[in-house]
Amino acid sequence: MSDRPAKDATRPGEVERPLPDRVDAGLVFIGRIRTPYPTRAECPRQGRSTGPVCRIEVDPQWREGLKGLGQYARVEVIYWMHLARRDLILQSPKANGQTTGTFSLRSPVRPNPIATSLCDLVGVEDDAVLVRGLDCVDGTPLLDLKPYRCDYSPLAPAKDSASEPLL
């Protein structure tokens, strides 16, 4: 039995495209995300810092990589929306029904259903990370974790730099 739900109905104005037979890259899931949301219908539209604490379980071979993450206040969680459709190039969101290109939406429906959430870091355990701000189904595959604003992230330009030439 598959975890994949029956295909959602296509709304007026939406356009489907078949997925290619080729695979261009390989991804490795490094864990699973535990949330209180058993179905897509129960997920919030966007995660909030006031939301529930969620547990990101990291597989044993990747746990050593959590060292040092606890010093950050926020973490970017990158995950695979395994229950999302992947075949729509034009979508008609429920909210307004206006047909829009997939790449101009934050919809989970996309050729590569990769999602990112910027979460408040609650804690780091030996085998898991606790965060607030997720909006995914319980059991969602984890792709990566990144600290938000580490020494290697470039700083945004100052707002008063309009007179400086762009390089």
Order of alpha helices (4+ residues) and beta strands (2+ residues): beta-beta-beta-beta-beta-beta-beta-beta-beta
